[in-house]
Amino acid sequence: METATLITLPVSHYCEKVRWALDHLAIPYKEAAYAPAFHRKATGKHGGTTVPVLAHAGNSMQDSSDILNYLNGLADNQPLYTSNEQQRAEILALEALFDAELGTNVRRWAYSLLLSEPKLLRKIWSTKVPFWQGLVVPFIVPRAQKLIRKMYRADESATDEALAQVDSVFNKVETIIADGREFLVGDALSAADITFAALAAPILLPPQCPATMPALEELPQAMQRVINDYRARPAGRFVLNLYASYR
């Protein structure tokens, strides 16, 4: 199979979603990682501005769910979405919920607090990227702080609002897994599990997650408390187990 190219920001949990799917399906790929702002040139070649971008066999796509659907078509037995129509519908509905409500609000929560920590931002954004880009990151941070705050409405007043949305998703997942099931839908890892776990990763910091994340002790106390609380929840333990067992 032709090797795919995955264009990423190493810190992005949506990129981690696609990376996990590629690894799970054993599809050969190379990751082209960029620091914030530098990714725009690479994504622009594919007609967009955001990551992740997957380029493969003359095809390119940017939405993480579109990418997973494409990758599923390359694999045997359609393992990410299954051929069972009812289960497939459940997986797609959960994936859409997690993309729209969980991933966006976890990101908003994280940045609402990290934007006040420029030293930590510089470290996160300069890790796993080309050396020369890392050298420029300190000069990008001040402008990026303003842009991200506006783009994601990530001021400190947004923290509680974002967490309320995350709570809503965790509550739904905890209702689903209350029967002790290992996976959200069916009897195998699916796009629903990968999406939930990857997009929840920044608020749980699973040790197996390859996305660029700080150590718990590096974070402000307010973030540490939230992370520990979510780790203790059934849905948090579900994610940590998925990472430990399948990542």
Phi, psi and omega in degrees: 000140179297139180289131178274160173244127178248114179270125188223161154259121186304335182280344189287128177284335174290326174293322178298324177303312182288320179301316179298317180298317178300315180294317182297322182273358180057040176269125183294135180205161170237141181261127175255100186264140182227153169282157178307143183085315181292337181291340186299322180295318181292315181290329179300330178294342180249014173084018181217187182233348188247163174248158005280157169233132175246128175243126183203127173051042179083358178255149172217143181209157189238328181286133185299323180289322175298321180295314180297321178296320177296313181297323179301324179290341179275343187261158176286144172067010177046058189291334184284332185236347179063156179270352177288118188299316181295314180293322178300317179298320178295317180297314181297320180295317179293318179300317179297318178299313183294319178299314188279322188254321184277304184301317182292321184278330172297317178297316180297317178299312184299313182288332179300336179255324183287336180295343176268007181236070186300326179296317179291322177300316179301319180294314182296314185286341182260003180270137177066025176240165177308141187307315184293328176293320178301326179292332183271340184310316181304332180277343180274326190308312184301317179288321181297324179303316181292317182294317182292320179302319180284316185297317184257006184051049190258050172273170186296336179289346181276350187303307183295321180296317179295317181294328177297321178290320176298316178304317181300317179291316178299321178299318180296315180297320181294330173294319181294317187270006183298340180274004176087011182297156180273331182231156183294321181223128176075199186243024178210159178300131182230179177300331178294315180295313181298317182294314180299312184294315182295317184283340175272349187305318182295341180258006178231335181052060177297134183296337181275355184286124182277354175297153180288112179223146178286162171288151182306317184290346178279343187275157174303151182304323180298321179288321178300318181297316181296315181298315179297322178297316181289327176298328183280346181284154178305318180292326176294316178296326177300314179295314181299325178290321177299317178295317182293327186266330190232005181241000000 
